[in-house]
Amino acid sequence: MATPTGPSPSRVLLVEGQDDLHVVLHICQRTEVQSDFCIREKGSVEKLLDSIDTEIETPGLQSLGILVDANTNLAGRWQAVKNRLAETGYYPSLPAHQSPSGTIIAGPPRVGVWLMPDNSSQGELEDFVAQMIPAGDPVWPRARGYIDGIPQAERKFSDKKELRAQVHAWLAAREDPRQMGAAIGATDLDVGGALCQDFVAWLTALFG
């Protein structure tokens, strides 16, 4: 089972921040992922990328997962990860493009890359979580309408972060308002959808 930390584990997943860490932990708990791996939160995408070479040099490492947001440049993010992997000297032949179902590169050590939300689109963790909101949820269109109705002059978020604001407005309307990971644990969010199941399959293939 996934754990937040661990002493020199052989299977490690790198994530940008606390939200990513808790979302992954709760998905693993809800889906009963059997893979045993440690999650390391790096604090930012820059720090995560800078740590790749050091992490790969960890003695006994078998599998390293890299989970980062695509943000507004999917191709650029893939290239940034790919460049860091190439610089390690362990991977002479890297795929030109990321896999839509999550990339796994043979090692040793084996490396997996998941670009949030779905390896094919621009976006971030909230775009992934938005697809976990149950179909037909009556509050979701209202949460979106609330955010849409805020005049541009009064918005404290950019247009690129509109979906993020909508997701957090929806979370605020739960019986017990909570963060994304906790909402997964409380079953407010659905882990049975295709995207979440693809993510689980990627984790299992990488760390199993």
N, C-alpha and C positions, 0 to 999 in steps of 0.2 A: 504494500500500500504506500502511496506517496506520503512523504513527510516533509515538513518545512526545512529541516536541517539534518545533518548527519556527519559522522567522522570519516572523512576520506572515502565516501561511498563510490562504488563502481558504476553507478548509474545516476546521472545528474541532469536536471532540467533547469536551464537558466531562463529567468523571466525578468521583465523590466521593473515591476513594482509590486506592492502589496496586493492591489486588486487582482492582478494576474495570478499571484500565488494562491489567494483564497478561492478564486474561481476554479482553478485546476484542482485544488484539494477537495472542494465540495463536489465537483463533477466525479472525481475518482471515488469518493465515498458513496455517492448516489448510484453510480453504475457498477460498483464493486470491482473496479479495476484491480487485477491481481498483480500487476507489475510493481516491483519494489524499486522505488527511486526517490532521490532527494531533490527538493526544489530550492534553488538559490535565487533570491531576489537581489538584483544588482543596483537598483535605484534610478536607472535611466538607460535608454537604449545605447547611449554613448559608452557608459561604463560596462554594459553587457558586451558590446562589440570589443572593447579594449581587453576584456578578460578571457576571450576565447582561446588565445594561444596558451595562457597560463593554465586554464582548465584542462585543455587537451593534454598537457604535460603531466597531469596528476597521475602518480603511480597507481597502476591497477584499474585505471578507468576503462570501462567496457563500452558505455554508451553515453553520449552527450546530446541533450536536446536543447534547441535554441528557439525560444518563443518571443517574437517581436511583432509590433504593430507595423502594418504596411504604411499607415498614414496616407499622405497624398501622393506617394511615389512608390508603387509596388515594385516596379523594375529596379528602381534605385536601391530600395531596401534589400532586395535579393542580391544585387551586385555587391552591396556593402558587406553582407554576411559571407558571400562567396569569396570576396577578396581576403577577408580575415582568415578563412579556412585555407585558402591557397598559400597564404604567408606562413602557415605552420609547417609546410613541407610534407604533410602527411597525406595529402590528397592531390595527386598529380592530374587526375581527370575528374573534373567537377561538371555536373550537368549545366547546360546553357540556361535552362529555365527551371523554376521551381515546379514541383508536381502539384496539381490541384487537390490531391488527397493528402498532402503533406510529404515533404521530401525526406528520404532516408538514403544516406550515403554510406557505402561499405567502408569499414575500417581495416584494422583497428586504429583508434577506437571508432566505433560506428557513430555517425552524427545524423541527427534529425533536425529539420527546420520547418517550423510552422509560422506563416505570415498571417497575422490576424487581419481581417476576420476569417477568410476562407481560402487563402493562397491564390486567389484569382481577382480580388477586388481591392480597391483602396479602402482604408478604414482602420478601425482599432478595436479594442476589446469590447466596447459598448455595441458595436455593430454585430459582433458575434452573439452577445447576450440578448440583443433585440430579437434575434431569431429563436430564442428560447422562451419568449413570452408566449403563453398558451394561445393557440388559435381561437379566435372568437372572444378573447378577453374583452369585456365591456369597458374597462378603464383605459386600455391602451389608446384607442382613438381619442378619448378625452384628454389624456396626457399629451398626445401629439398636438391636439387642437389648442391646448393651453399654451404650449411653447410657440406654436405657429402664430398665436394671437398677440405675442409680445411685440410691440412696435420696434422697428430696427433701431431707432434712436435710444431705446431703453434697454437694449440687449447688452449683456456683459459677456457674451460668447460670440464667436465668429460663426458664419454660415456653415463652415466645415465641421463645427461641433454641435450642430443642431440636433442630430440623432442622439448624441451623448446626453444633451439636456433632456430630451424626451424620455430616454430610458430612466434617468434619475428622477424625473417627475413621476413616472409610473411607480418606481420603487418607493417614493415618498407616500404614495397612496395605499400601500399595503396596510393590513391590519396592525402589523408591527413594522414600521419603516426600518429598512436595513440595507446594508451594502450588498453588492451583487453576489459575492460568494455566499453570504449568509442566506440570501433569498433562494439560492440553489439548494442549500441545506434544508431550508424550511419548505421545500417543494413548491414554492411560488413560481419557479421557473421550470420548464420542461426539458429534461435531459434526453428525451426519446426522439427528438427531431433529427433529420438527416445530417445537418452540419455538426451537431454535438456528437453524434455517433461516429462520424468520420474522424473527428478529433480523438475520440476514445480509441478508435482502431489504430490511429497513428501512434498514440502513446503505447498501446499494447505491442505493436510491431517493433517499435524502437526499444522498449525496455523489457519486453517479455522474454 
